[in-house]
Each structure stands twice: as structure tokens, then as C-alpha cells.
């Protein structure tokens, strides 16, 4: 691999430039897994800046069509709003026009799916989602024309920055699109297909994902190309973060020894989050952050949300994952990214299944959203979460954002067929998410405070209730969730014997202290501590967020 002796990168403000220098070296006979010119991988983003963010994932093609003039650019046959697997017309200009909507909701960072030029039609499908890049040997850095121009994307990012919102760019280094030009030009840069790839090493790393041409990271020229391409985006656009797709399908040593160190040298403040779609193991999440990423998606917690809330299981599923996460990661858990769903899985509101009433789905969904916005970690919403947009497996989970969603009156007055694509009374869900985000912003404990479990079900005969504490200095919050169809009865939650609470917080939680619910829900408005115990009775399917006064 040969890097240029000088790699010019523009700063976020575009007002100045910095020069990133690396030693030029040919490594034809050296393994790419050891580079003497790079520092060990380490997380770079400022935790205090990112812990308070609320990330909003957008698939631009399905959000808003702001410029119909680009709908048929590029591969015209890839535009078909009636096809769930082709482009529908959404673009960066449309997203730009809806920044006010995002501000009103309260989200602070926008993550868009990849922006690269996509391949043409294959099996009646196109890369509307952005993950089938049509890369070419002389890297033309081409954007997808149906999404807009470089000026459109730059304008979007600048407008987000003007409103103090951040922009996270999705990237892929694992693969290119089916029949991408690069595959024809350099076939030796790609791993063989099954079964030949299985003889190289781990099939998870060396075999093509869904048949997509898989970059061979044993080939120095291929690594040189894909690394240059990835880093070029930091030169071209003032991005605040990168979400890296398909982490587990790329050799970890590449990220640890090459990509993360180079990114950190180019922009030490850049936020990086690795995607590892694995609902089973927190150890694998540790692999992502130990490799040097600032964050990883907590898919085990997402799975627990579905098990406990959507499927009406025990809250112990959530409590166990959260306890393990906090024990294993400590304060680093505050930088993990939490979610209830995304573009790679059925939406949460579809998980309860047929036969469950919309009122019941909403109750379960609101419990999940309330927990998402109050547990340790950076919450990630998927476009449409705020209105309860329905969606099954891919591509049904990538429906168009409805036109009525943008205003209060539209969300209040929607009816008939238009209403069938989302939970009934979408404005109630919007208001609920908006209030949760506001509470998270107003209570530093909810984004930067420590976590202590206060109560879990711990056996089917006990109330299906989960309670936890978040604390940062004098900001103290208790969250209580009843996941049952039955009232909990009075719970006696011991405080003074809870060694997970810091001494100052135990002292503050003294007899006579009143806790006030910050949400307008069916949960009690106030609760009280007596006999060193928090006494609370929770109605069915209710959640309360209680702020603790320092005055008894």
C-alpha cells in the first residue's frame, strides 16, 4: 500500500485546512496489518459532546422529495415510486426542507444512509438504500444523482450545522454493489464466492454478504483503494461522524491498525460508530469499541426491548442486558448507541403481531420509547419512529414518510387509508417522543449520569416492574416501568441498602423526599420515600420519570 506524503483535509468550518502527513512507503512485501506510521487505535470523539445527542436515522429516498428534477437522473429505470425496491424520489433537498421538523422533534444529529452513486437494476431492485455503490478504478467520487448534487449535500450539512445539529455519514468498506464497475476492472481485488471463500478463513469475514462483491483485505492495492476512498469524504464534506456498516465482515485488524488511526489523525473529534448486527453477545460489541470506535449499536438491548415489551415478556430481559452492559463497559456504556429498530429489521410496532389492538401496541411502544430515552447510551430513532410508522421485514420497513407527518394538524387529522400506515393518533406518539427528548436534554443525569438498578421482576410471581436510577451531581432521576396488564400494587423499593447508589445519592434519598413525575402519563404524579424505602403503585402498562428534589 502506498499513501500520499500529504493528505489534505478540510476542516468542518471549511474556513481553514489542515495537512495530514503520513510516511510514504511501499509495502508490497509487508502485511497491511502492521503499520509503523500509525498510532494505536483509540476512541477520539468528545464523550461529553456525544452522550447528549439524539440520533435520527434517515433513508433520504424515503423521506421527502424536495427536487423532482433529479428523480430520473442516473439509471432512469431505477425510479419507480410504486416499487418497494426502487427509488421513490426523496433527496437531500427534501431532507433540508424538513430540518424545522427535526428541530421541533428535538433530535440533534442526523445519520443518512450512504450517498454514493448506485448500480443499475438487478433482479428488479436498485440501490435506493445506498449500500450498492458503483465504484470505479479511477475513483470518480460520484454521488447518487437521484439524491442530488454535491452542492445539495453540502447545503444540507451546512444548514444542519447552522441549527447546531450534527451530520453522520454512513460508509461501507466491506463490499461494493453487484456488477459495480470496479469488479469488472479489478476482479482480483475481491474474495471468491462460496465455497472457495470458506478455505481462506472465517466465512463471516471472507465470504460475500448476500452475494455482494467482497473486498479482499489481503490485497494491498484493494486496501489502498478502499481506504483512500473512505478518507476522501473527510476532505470533501464537513461530517461530524461516520457510521461504519458491516463491521463484523471486515478484518478487525484493518480497523484497529489502519482505518481508525488514520481517521483520528485526520479529525480527532470525529465520532465513529460501528454496526455489528448481533443480538446475542455484548462481547462482540466490546470488539467494536476495543478496536477503536467511539460507539457501537447495542443490539442485545434492542432484542430485549422486543422480548420484554413487544412480546410481553419479563422486564428482566432488559434489566439483565443493562446490568451486564454497565458492569462490562462502565461509563463507556454512555457512548453506546441504543435503538428500538432500524432499516435492517421489522419496525417495533410490527413486532407484537396480528390480533393485538392498536391501543395495546401503542402502550407497549411507549414503554419501549420511554426506556430508550432514559437508559445509559445515545438513543437512535429511525425516521417514522416518532409517528409509529408500520413496517415489516425489508423492504416494508422502508416505507415513505407520509406527507401528513410534517405538521400537528396533519398528524391530528389523518384518517382512512392514509392513517393505516402508522399507529392511530400519531400526534400523541410524536408529542410523547418530543417530551422524552426534552426531558433527556433538561436532565444531564439521563445522558451523562451513572446507572443503578432499583427493582426488577426477578420471578414470575413478582410484579413485572423495572426501576432504575440515573444520577449526576444534584440531578437525580428515577424511572419506573410497569410492563404488566395488571396494576403493580404497592412496591417497596429499598434505597439505603442499595450499594449501587453513590453515598451522596443515598443521603439525598432520605425519608420525606418527594419525587415528581415529569411525564403526563397514568403513572402517579408524585411518590414519597418513607422508612428508607420508595413506595410506589404503578397502573398497568405505565412509565414514570421522577425527578428528585434536593429539599426534603
N, C-alpha and C positions, 0 to 999 in steps of 0.2 A: 504494500500500500504506500502511496506517495501523497503527502499532504502539501499544499502550497506553503511557502515560507511565510506568507502573510495572508490572513483571512479577515477581510474587512466586514465588520458587523455594525449596523446602525443601532443607535440607542433607541429606547422606547419613545422618547420625545421627538425623534428624528431631527433634533436640533444639533446634535453632535455625533461624532463617530468615534469608535474605539477600534484599536487594532489588536487582533488576537494572533499571536505568533506561535507557531509550532516548528519544531525542527524538521526540516525536510529530510526524509530518509526513505530509501528503497528497502523493502522488507521481503523481497522475493524468497529469501531463504529463512525468514523469521516468522514464527507463528504470530498471527494477529492478536492472539490472546495475551501477549505481554508487550506493552509499550512503555519504554523508559521515559518518554517525554510527557506522560500524563500522570496526574496526581491520583491517589486512591479515590474511589467513588465516595461521595458523601452528599447528604441532602443539603440543599442550598437555600430554598425559599425561607423567608422570614415567618416562623410559626405564628407570631402574634398578628401578622397581617393576614394569614390564610385561615387560621382557625375560625375567624368570624365570618367567613364567606358563606354564601348560599349559592351553589352552582345550579345553573339551568341548562340542561342538555337540549339542543335544538337540531333537528334534521331540516336544514333550510328549505329543501324541496317541498316539504310537507307543512311549512309554517305559514308563509304569506307570499303571494305573487305581487311583487312591487313593480315589476317591469315586464310586461307581456311581450315586449320586443325581443327578448332573448330566449323565449320558450322553445323555439325550433332551431336555435343555433347548434353547431356541432352536428351530432347524429340526429337528424330530424325525426327518424323513425323511433327514436327513444322517448319522444314526447307523446304521452297518451294519458290524460287525467283520469280516464276510466279504467286504466290498468293498474293494479296494485304493485306491479313490479317495474313500472317505468316512471319517467319524470312527470311531475304534476304542475310544475311552473313556479314553485316557490324559489326565492332567491335572496341574495344578501340585501338588496334594496328593500324587499319586503320586511326582512328582519329589522333593518334600520328604521323603517316606518313604525315599528312596534316597540321601540325602546321605551316609550312612555308607558306602555302596558306593563313591561317588565319592571320598570321603576315603581309603578303603582303596586304591583305584586310584592315587591321588596327584594327580589333576587339581586345578587351583587356581582356575579360572574357568569358569563355566557360561554358555554362549550358547544362548538359546532362540529358536526361530523366532517370528514376530510373534504378539502376544497379542490383537489386535483382533477384534471381532465380525465374523464372516464372512457372506457372502451365502448364499442357499439353493442348492438343487440346480440345476445347469446341466450339460446333457449327461451326466447320471448321475454327476456329480462335485461335491464340496464342498470348501470351503477348510480341510480338516483341517491343512494345512501353514501356514496363517496369512497367505498372500500375496494373498488376495482380500477385502480389507477392505470392509465395508458402511458406508462413511462417509456422513454426512448433514449437511445445511447447518447447522443449529444443532448443532454438534459435541457429541454426547452422550458422547463418550469411552468408548463401550461396549466392554467386554471380551467375548471369546468365552465364552458361558455354559457350554459343554461343557468348558472348561478350568478353570472355577472362578470365584470371586468376587474382587473387589479385595482383600478380606482374605486370601484364599488366596495370591494373588500376593505381597502384602506379607509374609505369613508366610514364604513360600519365600525371599524375598530376605533377610529378617532372619535366618533360620536359616543361610543361606549365609554371611552376614557373621559370625555367631557362631562359625563354624568357619573364619574367615579366608579364605573363598572369595569370589570376585567374581562379579557378575552382569552379563552383557552382553545388552542388549535389541536385537532385530532391528527395523529400521524400513524403511519404504518411502515415498518421496515421489514416485516416478515415476508411479504408477498406483493405481487402486482396483479393486475386484472387478467382474466382469461384472454389469451391471444393479444396481450399487450405487445407493442412494437419491440420492446426490449427483449422479449422472449424469442422473437424471430432473429434479432440481431446478435444476441449473445446467449444461445441456448446452454452453453457450458457454465453459465452463472447460476443455474437453478438445479435444485436437488431432483433426483429421479423420482418417478411416481412409485406407488405401491406395486409390487412388493420390494423392488430393488432398494428403496429408501430405508427399509427396515434393517438392512445389513450395515448401514452406516453408523447407527446409534439409536437413541431414543426416537421412536416414531412420532412422539409429540413434538419433537424439535425438527426432525429431518424429513418428515413426510408431509406432503401438501395438505393444507387445511381446505376441506371442501373442494379439492382438486385445483386450487389456485396455485399458480406458479410460485414455488417456494425458493426464496433466496438461499444460495449455498454460502454459508458463513465460513466455510473452509477456503473459499476462493478470495484471495486478497483484492483482486480487481473488482469483484462484486461488492465486497465490503467497502472499498474505497468509494465506489459509485453511490451506494445507498446512504453512506454516511455524509458525503458531500451534499447529496440531495436533501437529506433531513436538516442539516445545519443551514442550508441556504435560506430556509424560511425565517430564521432568526435575523438574517441580513435584510430580507425583503419586507418584513412586516413587524410592527411593534407588539408582538404577542406577549402575554403575561404568563402563559402556562402552556404545557403540552400534555395531552393525554395520549399515552402510547398504547396502541392496540396490540393484542395478541402477545403479551409478554412471555407466556409460557412456551410459545412456539419458536422463540429465538434463544440461542445460547446465552445463558445469564452472563457469561464472561464477556460477551460483547458489550452489554450494557454497563457492567462493572468497570471494565478496563478501557473502553473506548467512548461510548456514547455519553454516559453521564459525566465523566471528567471533562470532555470537550464542551458539553453544554454548560457546565458550571463555570468553565473558564470564559466562555463567550458571554454569558449572562448569569452572574452569581445569584441574582434574585429570581430567576425563572422557577416557576412551580411546575413540578413534574409528577404525574400520577400514572401508575402502571395498571393496565387492565389484565386481571387474571380471573377468568370466569370459572371459579371453583367454589361450590357451596359447602364443601366438606371440611376444608383444612385451613385453620389460621396459620399453621406453619408455612404454608405456601404464600400467604400474604406477607409473612416475615421475609421470605425470599425476595419479594419485590422491594421492600424498604431497605433491607440489608444490602441489596445490590446498589442502592444509592438514590432511588426515587424518593421524593418527598412524601408521597402518599400512594395508597393502593385502595381499591374498592373492597369494602367488607362484604363480600357476597355471602359468607356464612351468616352474617346478621340479617341480610336480606331474606335468606331462606327461612330464618327463624321468624321474621315478620309474617311470612306467608303461613308457616306452620301454626303459629300461635293465634294470629288474628284472622286471616282469610279462611283458614280451615278449622277455626275454633278449638285449637289445641291449648296446651298449658302455657302460661307466661314463662314457665321455667325454661322454655326453649330460648327465649330472648335473654333472660337473666343469666343463663349459663354461658351463652356466647359472649355477653357483655362482660361478665366476670373474668372469663378467660382472656378476652381482648385487653382488659385493663391490667390484669395480672402480668400478661406477657409483654405488653407494649408500654405500660405506664403512660406518661404524658405524650408519648408518641401516638397514642390512640386518638388524641385530639386532632391529629393531621390525617387520619384515615378518612376515606370518603364513604358515606353511608347512603343507601338508596332503598326505595321500596320496589322499583322496577326500572327498566331502561329499554333501549331499542333492540336488545338481544333476547328478550323474554316476554311472555304474556304480561300484559298490564295487571297490576294488583287487583283492580276491580273485576277482572275476569276470573280470578283465582277461586272465589267461593263456589263457582259453578252454577249450573242451571237449577232453577227452583228456589233460589234464595231471593227474597224481595229486595227491591232497590233500597228501601229504608234500612234494611238489615245490612246490605253491602256498605251503605254509607257509614253506618255506625262502626263497622269493622275497619273501614278505610280510614276514618277519622282517628281511630285509636292508633293505627299504624303511622299516620302522618304526625300525630302529636308526639309519639315516641321518637320518630325520626328526627324531629327538630329539637329534641331536648337531650338525647343521649350524646356522649362524647363522640366527636367526629364531625367532619364537614358534610352537611346534607347536600345531596344532589337530587334535584327534581328533574323529571323528564317532561318535555312540553306536553301539556294536557293534563298532567297530574292535578293541577290546580282547579280543574273543572270536572274531574272524574271521567276523563275520556276512556272509552272502552277500547279493547284491542286484545285479540288472541295471539297465537304464535305468529312469527314473522311470515308474511308482511302485514298482517292485520293490525299488529301493534304499531304500525307506522301510518296511521290514518292522517288525513289532512286536518289541520287545526280549523275548526268551524268558524265561519265569518261572524257568527253571533257572539263569539267568546270575548271580543275585544272591549265591550262596554258593559257596565252594570245593567243598563236597560236591556241589552241583548241577552245577557245571561238570565235576567229575570223573566223575560217574555218568551223565551224559546219554547216551542211546542211542536207536537206532531212528529213527523219523520226527522226533522232537524234535531229534536231533543233525544232521539233514540240512540245517538252515537255517544252519549255521555250519561252519567248518573243524573237522575231527576234533581231539580233545584241546584244547578251547577253554581249559582251565585253564592249559595251557602257554603259550598266547598271552597270556592275562591276566597270568600271572606275569612274562613277558618284558617286557610294556609297563610293568608296575609297577616292575620293576627299572630299566628305562631312565629312567623318570621320577625315580626315586630318585637315580640317578647324575647326572642333569642338575641336580637340586637340590643335591647334595653337591659338585658341581664348578662353581664360578662361571665357569670358562673356557667351559663348554658353553652358557651362556646369555648371558654378557656379555663373553666374550673375543674376540680377533681371530681371523681365519681365514687359514690359509696352506696352499695345496695342496702336497702332498709327492710324489704319484705319480698318474698316470692311465695308461690303456692306450695311447693315442696310436698306434694302428695295430693291425690285427687280429692281427698276428704276435706281439704282446706280451701278457703276462698281463692278463686283464680285471680289473684291480685298481685300486681308488681308495683313496688315503690322504690324510688331511689333519690339520692341527694346529690346536688351539684353545688359546689362552693368555691368562691374566690374572694378572699378577704371578707368584707362585711356583706357581700352579696350572696345570699343563701336561698336556694330553691329546692323544694321537694315536689316530685312528680309522682302521682298515684294513678294507676290504671286498673279498672275492674274489667276483666275480659269475659265475664260471665253474663248469662241472661238473667241471673238472679242477683238481688242485692247482696252486698258482701256481709251485711250485719256489721256490728261494731268491731273494728280491728284495733288491737292494742299493739302498736309498733314500738318496741323498746328503743330508747335513744341513748341513755347514758352508758349502757353496757356495749354499745356498738363501737368496737375498736377501729373500724374503718373510718370513722369520723375523726377529724382532727380535733385536738383538745379545745381549741378556741371555738369550734362549731358546737361541740358538746356543751360548752359553757353557755353559748348563746341560746341553745335549745333548752332553756330552763322552764320550770313549771310556770304556767300562766301565759306563756308566749302564744300569740295568736298568729295563725297562718291564713293568708287571704288568697283565694283562687283568682288568678289573673285571666282566666278564660270565662266566657259566657257559656257555660255548659250545665248539664244536670248535676254535676258534682257539687258537693257542699260549698257554699260561699266562703265559710271560714271553718277552721278546725283549731283545736287547742291542745296544748301539752300539759298534762297533769300526771303527777306521780311518776315523773321521768319517762312518760310514755305518750306517744302521739295517738290520740283516739280519733278514728275516722270511720264513717259509714259511707260506702260508695254505692250509688244506684247501678243498675245493670248497664253494661257497655258504656262506661263513663270514664273520663280522664280529667284530672285537675292538675293545674300547675300553681303551686303555692309559694308565694314569696314570704320570707320570714323577716319580720321587723327585728331590729336590734333592741327595741324597747320592750320590756316585759309587759 
